[in-house]
Amino acid sequence: MPDKPNVETLIRVYVKMRDAIEKQEDAHKAALAPLEEQFAVVSNALLAHCAEHNVDSIKSPAGTLTRRVSTRYWPADWDAMRNFIMEHGALELLEQRLHAGNMKDFLETNPNLYPPGLQVESRYKVQVRRATGKQE
């Protein structure tokens, strides 16, 4: 039966693997950058064609192009937005997601209050910081 690796060995392997993953991700981003730039040029040319001809879709033997509007919204002042939402009872303007840190703080501060139906999942995770001054 083989011996279990000791913690120092596991940490060393963890750091090396994390570094290798980061290196691969960086290389992948670098390799994709020129393709993404070319993709943006082609996308902009198609958008310009649609605008020039005032069309929102084009069917061709190569495929069907559809131009659509994508809109994002965000407040410049979160306090004002929060007040607006509460004043108009417009909770549907918010996404259905809880702020994990704020919920944790709320539950710790209010141990007798527990939102109905609240589901919680906690799991251990490891994090390793590289030893100072050491590069392998």
HUCORNOR-V145881 format. One line per field, one symbol per residue. phi: phi as a letter, one per 40 degrees, with the letter a starting at -180 (. if undefined). Layout:
phi=???
//
This chain:
phi=.ccccccccccccdccccccccccccccccccdcccccccccccccccccccbfbbabbadcibcbcbcbbbbaccbccccccccccbfbccccccaccdcccdcccccbccbbdcgcbbbbacabbbccccgbbb
//
